[in-house]
Amino acid sequence: SKLSEGGVIVSRSLKSITLPQAAAAAIGLAKTTATPVEIMNAILKAPVDLLWFGGIGTYVRGSGETNADVGDRANDAIRVTALDVRAKVIGEGANLGVTQRARIEFGMKGGRCNSDAIDNSGGVNCSDVEVNIKIALASAMRKGSLARPARNKLLAEMTDEVSTLVLSNNYQQTLALSLARKRGLADIAHQARFMTALEARGLLDRAVETLPSPAALAEREARGEPLTRAELGVLLAYAKIVLFSDIVASDVPDDPHFDRDLMGYFPERMAKKFAGEIRAHRLRREIIARVVANDLVNRGGPSFVNRLQEATGRTAGAVVRTFALVRDGFALPWLYKEIDALDNQIDGQTQLDLYQAVSRLIFMTSGWYLKNDLSSAPLGQRIADLQEARKSLEPKLISLLPAFSRERIEARRHDLFEGGAPDKLAEKLALAEVSDLIPD
C-alpha cells in the first residue's frame, strides 16, 4: 500500500467519516468521527512540516480578508486564515492555493512559503524550453537535415536533460529568495529604492502587488521585520521582467560572448548537433536576454542592477556585461557547482553563507569595473584579461596583504572547512573576500 499506517481515502460527499486514531491524531482532531468539512478544516490547521496544495481552490486567506474577498465560494466552509495554519512550510503546486495577503501574514509569523508563481513555475519553464527546442528543430526539418521520426526520437531522448535544465533554473530561483531573505534588513533600503525606481518608470503598482508603501516599509524596518519570501518573490519577478526588456532593447544579445548562454539553454546533445539552427533561432535575442536576466537576478538579487546603476550612473546593458565579465572571469559557475553539491551535507545556513561570499565578490568587483574600467575592448577579451590576472595574482595574493588580513582570511578558511566545505572550496571562498582587489 502507498498509504501510511492509519491512512484512508474517503469521499467528501459522505455525511460523516470515522478516522483511525492515528489519522485523527496526525491532523490534530480531538474526535475520530467527524464531517468531511471538519476533517478538511483540521487538515488545513494540522501541526505538520509541510502543507502542500495540488488541486483547484483557495484554502488560506489573510486574517483581514473575508471569504467574499477570496472569490472561491466552493471552499468557504473549510477555508482557514494564515494565523490558523500550524504547518512549518506551505507549498503551492496549484494556482492560488493561498492568497498573497495570507502568504505574507504566514511569513511574518515565521512560516515558510513562496507563492504559486515560484512553486509551480517548472511547468511553465518546461513548456517554454520545449517550444524553443521545436522551433530550432523545425529549421533543420525544413532544410531536410532532420526527418520527423528522427526528430520525435530525439525529443524523447532529451526528456531527462530538459528536466534537469528546468529543475536547475527553479533551484536557483528559490535559492535567490533564500539569499534575499537571509540578507533581510541589510537589503531593505535597496529594495525600497528598487520599488521606487519601478514606480518612476510606471511599471509597478504596490497596491495591486500587495507590496508595502514607503511609510509601511519604514515601519517594518523600525520593527525589524524584513520583506517576506512572498513579497521578495514579487520583486524577483519584476527584476527579471524589467531586465529582460532592457537587455532586448540593448545590443547585449548581439555580443558573441553570450553565445555560450544561448547554447546552455538547450540540451547539450542538441547544442552540439544543431548549433547552426540554434544560432539562427528567430527568438535568439530573447532567449539570451531571458537566460542572462535569470542568471544575474538569481545570483545578484532583485535590486542588484538598480543598486549598481544608482552607484555608477551606467546603463543596464553595461551592468549586464560587467556581470558576465565577473562571472566568467572568476569562473564562478564552478564555485556555484561546488556549493550546490553540498546540499544536505552541511548546515543550510552555512551553505547560504558560502553563496553570499560569491554574491559579495560579484557586487564589489562589478562596482569597481563600472566605476573604473571604461575599456571598449570586446567582452571576450576583457574576460581573458581578468582570467590571466587571476592566474598571475591569486597564488601570491595572500602574501601581498597585511598580516591582520592574512589572519582574517585564514580564520575564515578554517571556519568554512570546519563547517563542512571541502578544503579547496573553503580556500577559494575565503580568498573571495579579497579577490575583488585583483582587477585593481
Secondary structure as GFF3:
##gff-version 3
##sequence-region A 1 440
A	DSSP	beta_strand	17	18	.	.	.	ID=ss1
A	DSSP	alpha_helix	21	26	.	.	.	ID=ss2
A	DSSP	beta_strand	33	34	.	.	.	ID=ss3
A	DSSP	alpha_helix	36	44	.	.	.	ID=ss4
A	DSSP	beta_strand	50	53	.	.	.	ID=ss5
A	DSSP	beta_strand	60	61	.	.	.	ID=ss6
A	DSSP	alpha_helix	67	70	.	.	.	ID=ss7
A	DSSP	three_ten_helix	73	75	.	.	.	ID=ss8
A	DSSP	beta_strand	80	81	.	.	.	ID=ss9
A	DSSP	beta_strand	89	92	.	.	.	ID=ss10
A	DSSP	alpha_helix	100	108	.	.	.	ID=ss11
A	DSSP	beta_strand	112	113	.	.	.	ID=ss12
A	DSSP	alpha_helix	116	119	.	.	.	ID=ss13
A	DSSP	alpha_helix	121	142	.	.	.	ID=ss14
A	DSSP	alpha_helix	148	157	.	.	.	ID=ss15
A	DSSP	alpha_helix	159	183	.	.	.	ID=ss16
A	DSSP	three_ten_helix	184	187	.	.	.	ID=ss17
A	DSSP	alpha_helix	188	200	.	.	.	ID=ss18
A	DSSP	alpha_helix	214	222	.	.	.	ID=ss19
A	DSSP	alpha_helix	229	248	.	.	.	ID=ss20
A	DSSP	three_ten_helix	252	254	.	.	.	ID=ss21
A	DSSP	three_ten_helix	256	258	.	.	.	ID=ss22
A	DSSP	alpha_helix	259	265	.	.	.	ID=ss23
A	DSSP	alpha_helix	268	273	.	.	.	ID=ss24
A	DSSP	alpha_helix	275	279	.	.	.	ID=ss25
A	DSSP	alpha_helix	284	300	.	.	.	ID=ss26
A	DSSP	alpha_helix	304	312	.	.	.	ID=ss27
A	DSSP	alpha_helix	316	329	.	.	.	ID=ss28
A	DSSP	alpha_helix	332	340	.	.	.	ID=ss29
A	DSSP	alpha_helix	348	372	.	.	.	ID=ss30
A	DSSP	alpha_helix	379	397	.	.	.	ID=ss31
A	DSSP	three_ten_helix	398	400	.	.	.	ID=ss32
A	DSSP	alpha_helix	403	418	.	.	.	ID=ss33
A	DSSP	alpha_helix	423	431	.	.	.	ID=ss34
A	DSSP	three_ten_helix	435	437	.	.	.	ID=ss35
###
